Amino acid sequence: MSTTPGQPAGYANAARIGRWIIPAIPFGWTWIPDFGIQKQAEGVVPSNVFLREDELLAGNQLELYIKAQITVMQRTFLEPVIAGPAPLAFPDATEAAMLMLKHRPMHQVTVFQVQHYVRSGKWIGIATLTTLESELLKVRADFDQFMKLLRIGPEAG
């Protein structure tokens, strides 16, 4: 991974989280191994992009996986506002979709999440931007840039 935020490295020496390949991070963000990236601003809760992966246990449709995630969100958050899923293009993915979630945790600030779900075979990659609603416009372009740099690595074995 490039040590200079915003400057991509070659894919051979890029950072990885599972099959996610992370060649660079946006300027002003910090790399957190085995998690993703974080942007801190003074007096504000940090914004995060969390990268994780999962596997389809049945079928081959991303839509069913996302519907199950929505059910979990509806049970987890008090009065969540959910938009999507909407189709999304992602290199080398069989299919991809975006979902947005707005909710208020215990501290009564509004939290906004943008989730990208990417499927390649049975593998599901999930990239989640979590930020305060008041910070969304400040970090969304960075998240979009980061998503354009990410790639899916080959299956292990």
C-alpha positions in Angstrom: 0.0 0.0 0.0 1.2 3.5 -0.7 2.5 5.3 2.4 1.3 8.6 0.8 -2.5 8.8 1.1 -4.1 9.2 -2.3 -1.2 7.7 -4.2 -1.9 4.1 -5.3 0.7 1.4 -5.0 0.8 -1.6 -7.3 -1.6 -4.4 -6.5 1.3 -6.8 -5.7 2.3 -4.7 -2.7 -1.2 -3.4 -1.7 -2.6 -4.0 1.8 -5.3 -6.7 2.1 -8.2 -7.6 4.3 -9.3 -11.0 3.3 -9.9 -10.8 -0.5 -10.1 -7.0 -0.4 -7.1 -5.4 -2.1 -6.4 -1.9 -0.8 -3.8 -0.2 -3.0 -4.2 3.3 -1.4 -6.2 5.4 1.0 -7.6 8.9 0.6 -5.6 11.9 1.9 -6.3 12.6 5.5 -7.4 9.0 6.4 -5.5 6.5 8.5 -5.0 2.9 7.7 -6.1 0.5 10.5 -4.9 -3.1 9.8 -7.7 -5.8 9.8 -10.3 -3.1 9.9 -10.1 -0.4 7.1 -9.6 3.3 7.3 -10.5 6.1 9.6 -10.7 9.9 9.4 -10.5 12.0 12.5 -11.5 15.6 12.8 -11.2 17.8 15.8 -14.3 17.7 18.1 -16.1 15.1 15.9 -16.6 11.4 16.2 -14.2 9.8 13.6 -15.6 8.5 10.3 -14.7 4.9 9.4 -14.7 2.6 6.4 -14.9 -0.9 7.7 -14.1 -3.8 5.3 -15.3 -7.2 6.0 -16.3 -10.3 4.1 -18.9 -13.0 4.4 -20.1 -16.0 2.3 -23.4 -16.9 0.7 -24.6 -20.0 2.5 -27.4 -20.7 0.1 -28.2 -19.7 -3.5 -26.3 -17.2 -5.5 -28.2 -14.0 -5.1 -26.9 -10.9 -3.4 -30.4 -9.6 -3.0 -31.4 -12.4 -0.5 -28.2 -11.7 1.5 -29.0 -8.0 1.7 -32.6 -8.6 2.6 -31.4 -10.6 5.6 -29.0 -7.7 6.5 -32.0 -5.3 6.4 -33.9 -7.5 8.8 -31.0 -7.4 11.2 -30.8 -3.6 10.9 -34.5 -3.3 11.6 -34.1 -5.3 14.8 -30.9 -3.7 15.9 -31.6 0.0 15.5 -34.5 2.1 16.8 -36.5 3.5 13.9 -33.8 3.0 11.2 -34.3 4.8 7.8 -33.1 2.4 5.1 -32.7 3.3 1.4 -31.9 0.7 -1.2 -30.5 -1.6 -2.2 -29.6 0.0 -5.5 -27.5 -1.7 -8.2 -23.8 -0.8 -8.2 -21.0 -1.4 -10.6 -17.8 -2.9 -9.2 -14.8 -4.3 -11.2 -14.6 -8.2 -11.3 -17.8 -8.5 -9.3 -20.6 -10.8 -10.3 -23.0 -8.3 -8.8 -22.9 -5.3 -6.4 -25.4 -3.1 -4.6 -25.5 -0.1 -2.3 -27.6 0.4 0.8 -27.9 3.5 3.0 -28.9 3.5 6.7 -29.7 6.4 9.0 -30.2 5.8 12.7 -29.8 7.4 16.1 -27.9 5.5 18.7 -28.0 6.2 22.5 -26.3 9.6 22.2 -29.0 10.9 20.0 -26.7 12.1 17.2 -27.7 10.9 13.7 -25.4 8.3 12.3 -25.3 7.6 8.6 -24.0 4.4 7.0 -23.3 3.8 3.3 -22.8 0.1 2.6 -21.5 -1.5 -0.5 -22.1 -5.2 -1.0 -19.9 -6.9 -3.6 -20.4 -10.5 -4.7 -17.9 -12.7 -6.5 -19.1 -16.3 -6.6 -20.1 -17.2 -3.0 -17.8 -14.5 -1.5 -19.4 -11.3 -0.3 -17.3 -8.2 0.4 -18.9 -5.5 2.5 -17.5 -1.9 2.7 -19.3 0.3 5.2 -18.8 4.0 5.6 -20.0 5.1 9.1 -20.1 8.8 9.9 -22.2 11.4 11.6 -24.9 12.8 9.3 -23.3 16.2 9.8 -20.0 14.9 8.3 -21.4 12.9 5.4 -20.9 15.6 2.7 -17.3 16.0 4.0 -16.3 12.4 3.7 -18.6 10.9 1.0 -16.2 11.9 -1.9 -13.3 10.2 -0.1 -15.4 7.1 0.4 -16.3 7.1 -3.3 -12.6 7.5 -4.3 -11.6 4.7 -1.9 -14.2 2.4 -3.4 -12.9 3.1 -6.9 -9.4 1.9 -5.8 -10.5 -1.3 -4.1 -10.3 -4.6 -5.9 -11.2 -8.2 -5.2 -8.3 -10.6 -4.9 -8.4 -14.2 -6.0 -9.9 -16.9 -3.9 -7.5 -18.6 -1.5 -6.2 -22.0 -2.3 
